């Protein structure tokens, strides 16, 4: 899962708030 989170965090097309929201969803689901 960590690689997916890293992809979200590095995604330049997403605003930071969206990156953190998606990462939080991944962590909560893990």
DSSP file (Angstrom, degrees, kcal/mol; ACC not computed):
  #  RESIDUE AA STRUCTURE BP1 BP2  ACC     N-H-->O    O-->H-N    N-H-->O    O-->H-N    TCO  KAPPA ALPHA  PHI   PSI    X-CA   Y-CA   Z-CA
    1    1 A X    >>        0   0    0      0, 0.0     4,-2.0     0, 0.0     3,-0.5   0.000 360.0 360.0 360.0 -31.6    0.0    0.0    0.0
    2    2 A X  H 3>  +     0   0    0      1,-0.3     4,-2.6     2,-0.2     5,-0.2   0.849 360.0  56.3 -60.4 -34.0    2.9    2.4    0.8
    3    3 A X  H 3> S+     0   0    0      2,-0.2     4,-2.0     1,-0.2    -1,-0.3   0.886 106.4  50.2 -64.7 -37.3    3.8    2.6   -2.9
    4    4 A X  H <> S+     0   0    0     -3,-0.5     4,-2.1     2,-0.2    -1,-0.2   0.913 110.6  49.5 -65.5 -41.7    0.3    3.8   -3.8
    5    5 A X  H  X S+     0   0    0     -4,-2.0     4,-2.6     1,-0.2    -2,-0.2   0.916 109.1  52.4 -62.5 -42.8    0.4    6.4   -1.0
    6    6 A X  H  X S+     0   0    0     -4,-2.6     4,-1.9     1,-0.2    -1,-0.2   0.897 107.3  52.6 -60.0 -39.8    3.8    7.6   -2.4
    7    7 A X  H  X S+     0   0    0     -4,-2.0     4,-1.0     1,-0.2    -1,-0.2   0.914 109.8  48.5 -62.0 -42.6    2.3    7.9   -5.8
    8    8 A X  H >< S+     0   0    0     -4,-2.1     3,-0.7     1,-0.2    -2,-0.2   0.930 111.5  49.3 -62.0 -44.8   -0.5   10.1   -4.4
    9    9 A X  H 3< S+     0   0    0     -4,-2.6    -1,-0.2     1,-0.2    -2,-0.2   0.821 115.1  44.1 -66.6 -30.3    1.9   12.3   -2.5
   10   10 A X  H 3< S+     0   0    0     -4,-1.9     2,-0.6    -5,-0.2    -1,-0.2   0.575  82.0 116.9 -89.8  -8.9    4.1   12.7   -5.6
   11   11 A X    X<  -     0   0    0     -4,-1.0     3,-1.2    -3,-0.7     8,-0.1  -0.458  46.7-167.0 -67.3 109.7    1.2   13.4   -8.0
   12   12 A X  T 3  S+     0   0    0     -2,-0.6    -1,-0.2     1,-0.2     4,-0.1   0.643  82.0  65.3 -72.3 -13.5    1.7   17.0   -9.3
   13   13 A X  T 3  S+     0   0    0      2,-0.1     2,-0.4    -3,-0.0    -1,-0.2   0.602  91.8  73.3 -85.2 -11.0   -1.8   17.1  -10.7
   14   14 A X  S <  S-     0   0    0     -3,-1.2     2,-0.0    -6,-0.2     5,-0.0  -0.845  84.9-119.7-104.5 139.4   -3.5   16.8   -7.3
   15   15 A X     >  -     0   0    0     -2,-0.4     4,-2.2     1,-0.1     3,-0.5  -0.366  33.8-108.0 -65.7 156.2   -3.6   19.7   -4.8
   16   16 A X  H  > S+     0   0    0      1,-0.2     4,-2.7     2,-0.2     5,-0.2   0.884 119.1  55.6 -56.9 -40.8   -1.9   18.8   -1.5
   17   17 A X  H  > S+     0   0    0      1,-0.2     4,-2.1     2,-0.2    -1,-0.2   0.890 109.1  47.4 -60.6 -38.7   -5.3   18.6    0.4
   18   18 A X  H  > S+     0   0    0     -3,-0.5     4,-2.6     2,-0.2    -1,-0.2   0.896 110.4  52.4 -69.4 -40.0   -6.5   16.0   -2.1
   19   19 A X  H  X S+     0   0    0     -4,-2.2     4,-2.4     1,-0.2    -2,-0.2   0.940 112.4  44.8 -59.9 -46.8   -3.2   14.0   -1.8
   20   20 A X  H  X S+     0   0    0     -4,-2.7     4,-2.6     2,-0.2    -1,-0.2   0.874 111.5  53.3 -67.4 -36.2   -3.5   13.9    1.9
   21   21 A X  H  X S+     0   0    0     -4,-2.1     4,-2.1    -5,-0.2    -1,-0.2   0.943 111.8  44.8 -63.4 -46.4   -7.2   13.0    1.8
   22   22 A X  H  X S+     0   0    0     -4,-2.6     4,-2.2     1,-0.2    -2,-0.2   0.908 113.4  50.4 -64.9 -41.1   -6.4   10.1   -0.5
   23   23 A X  H  X S+     0   0    0     -4,-2.4     4,-2.7    -5,-0.2    -1,-0.2   0.906 109.3  51.5 -62.9 -41.2   -3.5    9.0    1.6
   24   24 A X  H  X S+     0   0    0     -4,-2.6     4,-2.5     1,-0.2    -1,-0.2   0.889 108.6  51.3 -63.7 -38.9   -5.7    9.1    4.7
   25   25 A X  H  X S+     0   0    0     -4,-2.1     4,-1.8     2,-0.2    -1,-0.2   0.905 110.9  48.5 -64.1 -40.3   -8.3    7.0    3.0
   26   26 A X  H  X S+     0   0    0     -4,-2.2     4,-1.5     2,-0.2    -2,-0.2   0.923 112.8  47.2 -64.7 -44.3   -5.6    4.4    2.1
   27   27 A X  H  < S+     0   0    0     -4,-2.7    -2,-0.2     1,-0.2    -1,-0.2   0.900 112.3  49.6 -65.3 -40.0   -4.2    4.4    5.6
   28   28 A X  H  < S+     0   0    0     -4,-2.5    -1,-0.2     1,-0.2    -2,-0.2   0.845 113.5  46.8 -67.0 -32.8   -7.7    4.0    7.1
   29   29 A X  H  <        0   0    0     -4,-1.8    -1,-0.2     1,-0.2    -2,-0.2   0.718 360.0 360.0 -81.7 -21.2   -8.5    1.1    4.8
   30   30 A X     <        0   0    0     -4,-1.5    -1,-0.2    -5,-0.1    -2,-0.1   0.491 360.0 360.0 -67.1 360.0   -5.1   -0.6    5.4
